[in-house]
Amino acid sequence: MSEHETADITRVVDSVLRSRRSLRAYRTDPVPRELLAEILEVAASAPSNSNTQPWQIHAVAAAPKATLSAALLAAFHEGTLPPSLHFPDPLPAEYAQRQQDFGARYYQSLGIDVADMAGRARQTARNFDFFGAPVGLIFTIDQRLAPHSWLDLGLLVQNVMIAATARGLGTCPQVSFARFHPVIARHLALGEHELTVCGMSLGYPQHDAAVNHIAMPRRAVREFANFDGFE
Ligand SMILES: Cc1cc2nc3c(=O)[nH]c(=O)nc-3n(C[C@H](O)[C@H](O)[C@H](O)COP(=O)(O)O)c2cc1C
């Protein structure tokens, strides 16, 4: 590959990586099945330990998506499921501080006061209609595997987001679904070993929605990486 070709690829790949954002407002335009299949096909190039590919994806649109969303919203409002375990309680201070910063930016973009718990709960509920996106994805893993296999699934999830972004689509990865595994398992007739890890909204973004323009800050490289033995 020539230097020019490499530079072009670097520019394109970096731009797709940097432009991906979690999007939470979508147009209603449907996403063709062939386009989604193409995204999943390229995303499946993700590496996995010993090529085990321990993932399953359930894609829902139209009536099946509406039925699943209705069941999830009902369960959310009932509030009878155990609380989410995806973060420890209490969250260590460093992470709690970033989580608070996320909340401040997120709710501000929506005009919701951080002290308005009812407003926040209404926004949390939007997770379950996939923020109005025409496609909902549920990612499951074979729960007989060890925690390291979740890393494989994470790589697939990122690939789906990047392949979608490169095609003008938007996504939001959502762990909110994990807590509702029993509802999802029933509605999607999941196999006995499948465990819901996360969901994802996918569709054409509403570019003018302020919530789609939150620039979440990142830690500087020097804060999270050590370099040793370099010139
Ligand atoms: C594993 C994972 C789970 C997430 N779960 C949710 C979720 O349930 N609901 C939501 O609105 N955003 C969710 N997010 C999006 C994060 O809030 C978002 O990635 C983070 O704030 C950084 O912003 P960015 O994706 O726009 O760069 C999740 C992200 C990841 C990676």
The ligand as an ORCA input file, in Angstrom:
! r2SCAN-3c Opt
* xyz 0 1
  C     -21.468     -0.834     27.578
  C     -22.192      0.468     27.432
  C     -23.451      0.613     27.975
  C     -24.163      1.810     27.816
  N     -25.456      1.883     28.269
  C     -26.191      2.981     27.980
  C     -27.582      2.996     28.292
  O     -28.133      2.045     28.840
  N     -28.298      4.096     27.952
  C     -27.712      5.177     27.330
  O     -28.426      6.146     27.045
  N     -26.388      5.186     27.020
  C     -25.635      4.101     27.311
  N     -24.298      4.054     26.954
  C     -23.689      5.203     26.250
  C     -22.678      5.946     27.139
  O     -23.348      6.824     27.997
  C     -21.721      6.693     26.202
  O     -20.990      5.775     25.445
  C     -20.718      7.570     26.966
  O     -21.385      8.573     27.685
  C     -19.720      8.229     25.985
  O     -20.420      8.988     25.010
  P     -20.318      8.681     23.448
  O     -20.713      7.240     23.217
  O     -21.299      9.640     22.815
  O     -18.918      8.933     23.026
  C     -23.571      2.886     27.130
  C     -22.272      2.737     26.608
  C     -21.608      1.546     26.746
  C     -20.245      1.394     26.128
*
